[in-house]
Amino acid sequence: MKELSHKGKLFASSKIREMTILSNKYNGINLAQGFPEFAPPKSLLDSLVQIAQETTDHQYGPNWGTDNLRQAIAQKQNSHYRSALGRDINWEDEVLVTCGSTEAMMATYHAVFNPGDKFIVFTPYYSSYIADAIVVGAEPIFVKLNPPNFDFDYNALERAFAENDPKAIIVCNPSNPSGKVFTKDELEYILRLAQRYDSYIITDEVYDHIVFEPYVYTYLASLEGAFERTIACSSLSKSYSVTGWRLGYIIAPYEILDTIRKFHDLQTVCAPTPLQEAAAVALSYDDTYYDELTELYTRKKDILISGLDAVGLKHTIPQGAYFVLVDIAEFGYASDHDFCVHLVKDYGIAAVPGSSFFQDGNQNYIRFHFAKHDDTLYEVIKRLGTIRADHGL
Ligand SMILES: Cc1ncc(COP(=O)(O)O)c(C=O)c1O
Protein backbone atom coordinates (compact mmCIF):
# COMPACT_ATOMS: atom_id res chain seq x y z
CA MET A 1 0.00 0.00 0.00
CA LYS A 2 1.17 3.52 -0.68
CA GLU A 3 2.15 5.59 2.30
CA LEU A 4 -0.55 7.70 3.93
CA SER A 5 -0.13 11.47 4.31
CA HIS A 6 2.92 12.91 6.06
CA LYS A 7 0.68 15.32 7.94
CA GLY A 8 -1.11 12.45 9.65
CA LYS A 9 2.19 11.45 11.25
CA LEU A 10 2.67 14.90 12.75
CA PHE A 11 -0.32 14.72 15.06
CA ALA A 12 0.40 13.41 18.53
CA SER A 13 -2.22 10.85 19.56
CA SER A 14 -4.72 12.48 21.89
CA LYS A 15 -3.78 12.10 25.55
CA ILE A 16 -7.36 12.87 26.48
CA ARG A 17 -8.57 9.88 24.47
CA GLU A 18 -5.88 7.65 25.96
CA MET A 19 -6.81 8.68 29.50
CA THR A 20 -10.51 8.24 28.79
CA ILE A 21 -9.87 4.66 27.61
CA LEU A 22 -7.86 3.97 30.77
CA SER A 23 -10.55 5.61 32.87
CA ASN A 24 -13.16 3.27 31.41
CA LYS A 25 -10.87 0.27 31.88
CA TYR A 26 -10.28 1.04 35.57
CA ASN A 27 -13.82 2.32 36.21
CA GLY A 28 -12.35 5.72 37.01
CA ILE A 29 -13.81 9.19 37.37
CA ASN A 30 -12.98 10.93 34.12
CA LEU A 31 -11.68 14.42 34.83
CA ALA A 32 -9.72 14.30 31.58
CA GLN A 33 -12.35 14.84 28.92
CA GLY A 34 -13.99 18.21 29.55
CA PHE A 35 -17.72 18.04 29.09
CA PRO A 36 -20.57 18.66 31.55
CA GLU A 37 -21.83 15.64 33.45
CA PHE A 38 -25.22 17.32 33.86
CA ALA A 39 -28.18 17.90 31.54
CA PRO A 40 -28.76 20.93 29.29
CA PRO A 41 -31.50 23.43 30.31
CA LYS A 42 -34.97 21.88 30.15
CA SER A 43 -36.38 24.51 27.78
CA LEU A 44 -33.64 23.64 25.31
CA LEU A 45 -34.54 19.94 25.45
CA ASP A 46 -38.24 20.80 25.11
CA SER A 47 -37.38 22.85 22.05
CA LEU A 48 -35.54 19.85 20.57
CA VAL A 49 -38.57 17.60 21.15
CA GLN A 50 -40.81 20.13 19.43
CA ILE A 51 -38.50 20.49 16.43
CA ALA A 52 -38.19 16.71 16.14
CA GLN A 53 -41.95 16.55 15.58
CA GLU A 54 -41.95 19.11 12.81
CA THR A 55 -41.47 17.91 9.28
CA THR A 56 -39.75 20.91 7.77
CA ASP A 57 -36.43 21.30 9.54
CA HIS A 58 -34.70 18.02 8.82
CA GLN A 59 -32.94 18.77 5.55
CA TYR A 60 -29.86 20.75 4.56
CA GLY A 61 -30.17 24.30 5.79
CA PRO A 62 -28.48 27.48 4.61
CA ASN A 63 -24.70 27.15 4.60
CA TRP A 64 -24.38 30.25 6.82
CA GLY A 65 -26.81 28.84 9.41
CA THR A 66 -30.55 29.10 9.85
CA ASP A 67 -32.02 32.59 9.97
CA ASN A 68 -33.47 32.02 13.44
CA LEU A 69 -30.18 31.00 14.98
CA ARG A 70 -28.11 33.69 13.26
CA GLN A 71 -30.58 36.35 14.36
CA ALA A 72 -30.54 35.00 17.90
CA ILE A 73 -26.71 34.99 17.98
CA ALA A 74 -26.52 38.57 16.68
CA GLN A 75 -29.18 39.70 19.12
CA LYS A 76 -27.34 38.14 22.05
CA GLN A 77 -24.02 39.76 21.12
CA ASN A 78 -25.30 43.17 19.93
CA SER A 79 -25.09 44.81 23.32
CA HIS A 80 -21.35 43.96 23.48
CA TYR A 81 -20.49 45.08 19.95
CA ARG A 82 -22.78 48.08 19.47
CA SER A 83 -20.74 50.81 21.12
CA ALA A 84 -17.55 50.07 19.15
CA LEU A 85 -19.32 49.11 15.93
CA GLY A 86 -21.74 52.03 16.02
CA ARG A 87 -24.50 49.71 14.81
CA ASP A 88 -25.93 46.23 15.33
CA ILE A 89 -24.21 43.11 14.01
CA ASN A 90 -25.49 42.32 10.52
CA TRP A 91 -26.83 38.83 11.19
CA GLU A 92 -27.10 37.96 7.51
CA ASP A 93 -23.52 38.77 6.56
CA GLU A 94 -21.49 38.79 9.76
CA VAL A 95 -22.58 35.58 11.51
CA LEU A 96 -21.73 32.03 10.44
CA VAL A 97 -23.04 28.95 12.27
CA THR A 98 -20.47 26.14 12.41
CA CYS A 99 -20.14 22.62 13.80
CA GLY A 100 -18.70 23.79 17.09
CA SER A 101 -15.85 26.17 17.68
CA THR A 102 -13.57 23.31 16.59
CA GLU A 103 -14.83 23.52 13.03
CA ALA A 104 -15.03 27.31 13.22
CA MET A 105 -11.30 27.42 13.97
CA MET A 106 -10.41 24.93 11.23
CA ALA A 107 -12.41 26.86 8.61
CA THR A 108 -10.80 30.08 9.85
CA TYR A 109 -7.29 28.66 9.55
CA HIS A 110 -8.02 27.54 5.98
CA ALA A 111 -9.32 31.00 5.13
CA VAL A 112 -6.52 32.99 6.78
CA PHE A 113 -3.28 31.03 6.36
CA ASN A 114 -1.08 30.10 3.43
CA PRO A 115 1.61 27.45 4.01
CA GLY A 116 4.53 29.08 5.83
CA ASP A 117 2.49 31.88 7.41
CA LYS A 118 3.31 32.57 11.05
CA PHE A 119 0.87 33.15 13.85
CA ILE A 120 1.24 33.93 17.54
CA VAL A 121 -0.30 31.66 20.14
CA PHE A 122 0.01 31.77 23.92
CA THR A 123 1.36 28.71 25.70
CA PRO A 124 -0.10 26.72 27.46
CA TYR A 125 -2.60 26.36 24.62
CA TYR A 126 -5.62 24.33 23.56
CA SER A 127 -4.18 21.53 21.42
CA SER A 128 -6.39 22.10 18.34
CA TYR A 129 -4.59 25.37 17.60
CA ILE A 130 -1.41 23.49 16.80
CA ALA A 131 -3.07 20.52 15.07
CA ASP A 132 -4.99 22.94 12.81
CA ALA A 133 -1.69 24.65 11.97
CA ILE A 134 -0.25 21.32 10.82
CA VAL A 135 -3.21 20.87 8.47
CA VAL A 136 -2.71 24.25 6.79
CA GLY A 137 1.09 24.40 7.11
CA ALA A 138 1.16 27.52 9.30
CA GLU A 139 3.91 28.06 11.86
CA PRO A 140 3.10 28.83 15.50
CA ILE A 141 5.19 31.40 17.39
CA PHE A 142 4.76 30.85 21.12
CA VAL A 143 4.46 33.51 23.80
CA LYS A 144 4.41 32.34 27.41
CA LEU A 145 1.59 32.76 29.87
CA ASN A 146 3.45 32.63 33.17
CA PRO A 147 2.05 30.64 36.12
CA PRO A 148 0.56 31.14 38.65
CA ASN A 149 -1.57 33.99 37.21
CA PHE A 150 -0.71 33.30 33.58
CA ASP A 151 0.14 36.92 32.81
CA PHE A 152 2.27 37.53 29.75
CA ASP A 153 5.27 39.76 29.32
CA TYR A 154 4.20 42.71 27.12
CA ASN A 155 7.73 43.06 25.76
CA ALA A 156 7.90 39.38 24.82
CA LEU A 157 4.66 39.74 22.88
CA GLU A 158 5.88 42.88 21.16
CA ARG A 159 9.14 41.10 20.21
CA ALA A 160 7.17 38.15 18.81
CA PHE A 161 5.24 40.56 16.56
CA ALA A 162 8.32 42.55 15.55
CA GLU A 163 10.44 39.49 14.73
CA ASN A 164 7.79 37.47 12.92
CA ASP A 165 5.29 39.87 11.32
CA PRO A 166 2.55 37.30 12.08
CA LYS A 167 -0.51 36.87 9.92
CA ALA A 168 -2.63 36.41 13.03
CA ILE A 169 -2.72 36.00 16.79
CA ILE A 170 -4.92 33.45 18.56
CA VAL A 171 -6.54 34.54 21.82
CA CYS A 172 -8.32 31.84 23.83
CA ASN A 173 -10.30 33.75 26.43
CA PRO A 174 -11.03 32.37 29.02
CA SER A 175 -8.12 30.10 28.37
CA ASN A 176 -7.94 26.33 28.40
CA PRO A 177 -6.01 24.91 30.30
CA SER A 178 -4.76 27.89 32.36
CA GLY A 179 -8.14 29.39 33.24
CA LYS A 180 -6.75 32.83 32.42
CA VAL A 181 -9.21 35.65 31.74
CA PHE A 182 -7.48 38.40 29.75
CA THR A 183 -7.90 41.90 31.20
CA LYS A 184 -9.19 44.76 29.06
CA ASP A 185 -5.74 46.32 29.26
CA GLU A 186 -4.11 43.13 27.93
CA LEU A 187 -6.64 42.86 25.11
CA GLU A 188 -6.09 46.50 24.16
CA TYR A 189 -2.36 45.89 24.05
CA ILE A 190 -2.87 42.84 21.81
CA LEU A 191 -5.16 44.90 19.57
CA ARG A 192 -2.62 47.73 19.24
CA LEU A 193 0.08 45.27 18.17
CA ALA A 194 -2.27 43.53 15.73
CA GLN A 195 -3.11 46.94 14.24
CA ARG A 196 0.55 47.95 14.02
CA TYR A 197 1.53 44.72 12.25
CA ASP A 198 -1.73 44.38 10.33
CA SER A 199 -2.46 40.95 11.81
CA TYR A 200 -5.80 39.20 12.16
CA ILE A 201 -7.05 38.39 15.64
CA ILE A 202 -8.69 34.99 16.02
CA THR A 203 -10.51 34.59 19.33
CA ASP A 204 -11.81 31.38 20.87
CA GLU A 205 -14.52 32.39 23.33
CA VAL A 206 -16.21 29.10 24.19
CA TYR A 207 -15.98 29.79 27.96
CA ASP A 208 -17.18 33.42 27.79
CA HIS A 209 -19.93 32.68 30.31
CA ILE A 210 -17.74 30.81 32.78
CA VAL A 211 -15.83 33.65 34.46
CA PHE A 212 -15.29 33.84 38.22
CA GLU A 213 -15.45 36.94 40.41
CA PRO A 214 -13.68 39.36 40.55
CA TYR A 215 -12.66 38.76 36.93
CA VAL A 216 -14.67 40.44 34.20
CA TYR A 217 -15.05 39.28 30.62
CA THR A 218 -14.31 41.57 27.69
CA TYR A 219 -15.09 40.55 24.12
CA LEU A 220 -12.02 41.54 22.14
CA ALA A 221 -14.12 42.51 19.12
CA SER A 222 -16.01 44.99 21.32
CA LEU A 223 -12.89 47.19 21.66
CA GLU A 224 -12.77 50.32 19.53
CA GLY A 225 -11.27 49.46 16.13
CA ALA A 226 -11.07 45.70 16.74
CA PHE A 227 -14.03 44.41 14.72
CA GLU A 228 -12.51 44.84 11.27
CA ARG A 229 -9.66 42.39 11.98
CA THR A 230 -11.25 40.03 14.52
CA ILE A 231 -12.62 36.57 13.79
CA ALA A 232 -14.56 35.68 16.94
CA CYS A 233 -15.14 31.93 17.26
CA SER A 234 -17.54 30.70 19.90
CA SER A 235 -19.81 27.83 20.77
CA LEU A 236 -23.01 26.68 22.38
CA SER A 237 -21.20 23.63 23.79
CA LYS A 238 -20.20 24.95 27.19
CA SER A 239 -22.66 27.81 27.76
CA TYR A 240 -25.67 25.51 27.38
CA SER A 241 -24.09 22.11 28.24
CA VAL A 242 -24.62 20.71 24.74
CA THR A 243 -21.14 19.62 23.64
CA GLY A 244 -22.71 16.82 21.57
CA TRP A 245 -24.91 19.15 19.51
CA ARG A 246 -21.83 20.43 17.72
CA LEU A 247 -23.00 24.00 17.30
CA GLY A 248 -20.67 26.96 17.21
CA TYR A 249 -20.44 30.27 15.43
CA ILE A 250 -18.19 32.95 14.08
CA ILE A 251 -18.81 36.69 14.15
CA ALA A 252 -16.55 38.57 11.73
CA PRO A 253 -16.66 41.21 8.99
CA TYR A 254 -18.30 40.03 5.77
CA GLU A 255 -15.09 40.38 3.72
CA ILE A 256 -13.40 37.78 5.94
CA LEU A 257 -16.41 35.61 6.72
CA ASP A 258 -17.29 35.15 3.08
CA THR A 259 -14.06 33.19 2.55
CA ILE A 260 -14.42 31.24 5.81
CA ARG A 261 -17.90 30.28 4.66
CA LYS A 262 -16.46 28.51 1.59
CA PHE A 263 -14.36 26.24 3.77
CA HIS A 264 -17.26 25.64 6.13
CA ASP A 265 -19.34 24.61 3.11
CA LEU A 266 -16.61 22.24 1.94
CA GLN A 267 -16.13 20.68 5.36
CA THR A 268 -19.72 20.28 6.51
CA VAL A 269 -22.26 21.87 4.07
CA CYS A 270 -24.02 23.18 7.17
CA ALA A 271 -24.42 22.59 10.88
CA PRO A 272 -27.31 20.18 11.74
CA THR A 273 -30.51 22.03 10.85
CA PRO A 274 -32.89 20.64 13.52
CA LEU A 275 -30.37 21.31 16.26
CA GLN A 276 -29.85 24.88 15.04
CA GLU A 277 -33.58 25.47 15.09
CA ALA A 278 -33.93 23.94 18.54
CA ALA A 279 -30.98 25.90 19.91
CA ALA A 280 -32.19 29.40 19.00
CA VAL A 281 -34.24 29.52 22.20
CA ALA A 282 -31.10 29.29 24.36
CA LEU A 283 -29.54 32.39 22.83
CA SER A 284 -32.43 34.45 24.14
CA TYR A 285 -31.99 33.45 27.80
CA ASP A 286 -31.71 36.51 30.01
CA ASP A 287 -28.93 37.39 32.47
CA THR A 288 -30.43 35.15 35.17
CA TYR A 289 -29.44 32.07 33.19
CA TYR A 290 -25.82 33.18 32.86
CA ASP A 291 -25.67 34.30 36.51
CA GLU A 292 -26.83 30.85 37.56
CA LEU A 293 -24.29 29.20 35.28
CA THR A 294 -21.51 31.27 36.86
CA GLU A 295 -22.82 30.39 40.33
CA LEU A 296 -22.90 26.69 39.44
CA TYR A 297 -19.32 26.62 38.15
CA THR A 298 -18.07 28.85 40.98
CA ARG A 299 -19.41 26.28 43.45
CA LYS A 300 -17.78 23.40 41.56
CA LYS A 301 -14.47 25.23 41.34
CA ASP A 302 -14.59 25.95 45.07
CA ILE A 303 -15.38 22.31 45.93
CA LEU A 304 -12.43 21.11 43.88
CA ILE A 305 -9.86 23.66 44.93
CA SER A 306 -10.75 23.63 48.62
CA GLY A 307 -10.59 19.82 48.44
CA LEU A 308 -7.17 19.96 46.79
CA ASP A 309 -6.04 22.37 49.52
CA ALA A 310 -7.33 19.97 52.18
CA VAL A 311 -5.30 17.06 50.76
CA GLY A 312 -2.26 19.30 50.30
CA LEU A 313 -2.03 19.38 46.50
CA LYS A 314 -0.76 22.58 44.90
CA HIS A 315 -2.87 23.94 42.08
CA THR A 316 -3.70 26.90 39.90
CA ILE A 317 -6.73 29.07 40.67
CA PRO A 318 -8.82 29.45 37.53
CA GLN A 319 -10.17 32.90 36.65
CA GLY A 320 -12.53 31.32 34.14
CA ALA A 321 -13.34 28.09 32.20
CA TYR A 322 -13.58 24.78 34.10
CA PHE A 323 -10.04 23.47 34.50
CA VAL A 324 -7.49 23.32 37.29
CA LEU A 325 -3.82 22.50 36.78
CA VAL A 326 -2.48 20.46 39.69
CA ASP A 327 1.25 20.75 40.40
CA ILE A 328 2.74 17.26 40.64
CA ALA A 329 6.43 18.21 40.67
CA GLU A 330 6.95 17.09 44.29
CA PHE A 331 5.87 13.52 43.47
CA GLY A 332 9.06 13.04 41.45
CA TYR A 333 7.62 10.94 38.60
CA ALA A 334 9.66 10.54 35.43
CA SER A 335 6.84 12.14 33.46
CA ASP A 336 3.40 13.67 33.91
CA HIS A 337 2.11 10.82 31.71
CA ASP A 338 3.45 8.21 34.17
CA PHE A 339 1.78 10.10 37.00
CA CYS A 340 -1.55 10.16 35.14
CA VAL A 341 -1.38 6.41 34.43
CA HIS A 342 -0.68 5.78 38.13
CA LEU A 343 -3.52 8.13 39.13
CA VAL A 344 -6.10 6.36 37.04
CA LYS A 345 -4.94 2.82 37.88
CA ASP A 346 -4.45 3.27 41.61
CA TYR A 347 -6.83 6.11 42.52
CA GLY A 348 -9.47 5.78 39.81
CA ILE A 349 -9.11 9.37 38.59
CA ALA A 350 -8.31 10.29 34.98
CA ALA A 351 -6.46 13.55 34.27
CA VAL A 352 -4.63 14.96 31.25
CA PRO A 353 -0.82 15.20 31.34
CA GLY A 354 -0.14 18.94 31.30
CA SER A 355 2.74 18.62 28.84
CA SER A 356 0.19 18.22 26.05
CA PHE A 357 -0.61 21.92 26.51
CA PHE A 358 2.85 23.42 27.06
CA GLN A 359 5.13 24.17 24.15
CA ASP A 360 8.23 23.71 26.34
CA GLY A 361 7.08 20.21 27.39
CA ASN A 362 6.57 21.30 31.04
CA GLN A 363 5.89 18.08 32.99
CA ASN A 364 4.91 19.70 36.29
CA TYR A 365 1.16 19.75 35.86
CA ILE A 366 -1.85 17.56 35.24
CA ARG A 367 -5.23 18.99 34.23
CA PHE A 368 -8.53 18.24 35.99
CA HIS A 369 -11.87 19.55 34.73
CA PHE A 370 -14.68 20.24 37.16
CA ALA A 371 -17.83 20.16 35.00
CA LYS A 372 -19.00 17.31 37.22
CA HIS A 373 -21.76 16.68 39.76
CA ASP A 374 -20.79 17.99 43.21
CA ASP A 375 -20.85 14.42 44.58
CA THR A 376 -18.39 13.30 41.91
CA LEU A 377 -16.02 16.09 42.91
CA TYR A 378 -16.32 15.15 46.60
CA GLU A 379 -15.55 11.53 45.66
CA VAL A 380 -12.44 12.70 43.77
CA ILE A 381 -11.20 14.50 46.86
CA LYS A 382 -11.91 11.42 48.99
CA ARG A 383 -9.90 9.23 46.62
CA LEU A 384 -7.01 11.72 46.71
CA GLY A 385 -7.07 11.85 50.53
CA THR A 386 -3.94 9.74 51.14
CA ILE A 387 -2.03 10.44 47.93
CA ARG A 388 0.73 12.54 49.50
CA ALA A 389 1.23 10.17 52.42
CA ASP A 390 1.24 7.22 50.00
CA HIS A 391 4.22 8.86 48.31
CA GLY A 392 6.05 9.60 51.56
CA LEU A 393 5.27 13.34 51.39
C1 LIG B 1 -10.66 26.33 24.26
C2 LIG B 1 -11.60 25.41 23.57
N1 LIG B 1 -12.02 25.72 22.35
C3 LIG B 1 -12.86 24.92 21.67
C4 LIG B 1 -13.33 23.75 22.24
C5 LIG B 1 -14.28 22.90 21.45
O1 LIG B 1 -15.50 23.54 21.38
P1 LIG B 1 -16.67 22.97 20.46
O2 LIG B 1 -17.39 21.92 21.24
O3 LIG B 1 -17.52 24.17 20.22
O4 LIG B 1 -16.07 22.44 19.22
C6 LIG B 1 -12.94 23.39 23.52
C7 LIG B 1 -13.40 22.13 24.12
O5 LIG B 1 -12.92 21.64 25.10
C8 LIG B 1 -12.05 24.24 24.20
O6 LIG B 1 -11.62 23.95 25.45
The ligand as an SDF file (V2000), in Angstrom:
LIG
                    3D

 16 16  0  0  0  0  0  0  0  0999 V2000
  -10.6640   26.3250   24.2640 C   0  0  0  0  0  0  0  0  0  0  0  0
  -11.6010   25.4130   23.5730 C   0  0  0  0  0  0  0  0  0  0  0  0
  -12.0180   25.7180   22.3500 N   0  0  0  0  0  0  0  0  0  0  0  0
  -12.8640   24.9200   21.6700 C   0  0  0  0  0  0  0  0  0  0  0  0
  -13.3340   23.7480   22.2400 C   0  0  0  0  0  0  0  0  0  0  0  0
  -14.2750   22.8970   21.4510 C   0  0  0  0  0  0  0  0  0  0  0  0
  -15.4980   23.5350   21.3760 O   0  0  0  0  0  0  0  0  0  0  0  0
  -16.6720   22.9690   20.4630 P   0  0  0  0  0  0  0  0  0  0  0  0
  -17.3910   21.9240   21.2430 O   0  0  0  0  0  0  0  0  0  0  0  0
  -17.5190   24.1680   20.2180 O   0  0  0  0  0  0  0  0  0  0  0  0
  -16.0670   22.4360   19.2240 O   0  0  0  0  0  0  0  0  0  0  0  0
  -12.9400   23.3870   23.5240 C   0  0  0  0  0  0  0  0  0  0  0  0
  -13.3980   22.1290   24.1230 C   0  0  0  0  0  0  0  0  0  0  0  0
  -12.9160   21.6420   25.1040 O   0  0  0  0  0  0  0  0  0  0  0  0
  -12.0490   24.2410   24.2040 C   0  0  0  0  0  0  0  0  0  0  0  0
  -11.6210   23.9480   25.4450 O   0  0  0  0  0  0  0  0  0  0  0  0
  1  2  1  0
  2  3  1  0
  2 15  2  0
  3  4  2  0
  4  5  1  0
  5  6  1  0
  5 12  2  0
  6  7  1  0
  7  8  1  0
  8  9  2  0
  8 10  1  0
  8 11  1  0
 12 13  1  0
 12 15  1  0
 13 14  2  0
 15 16  1  0
M  END
$$$$
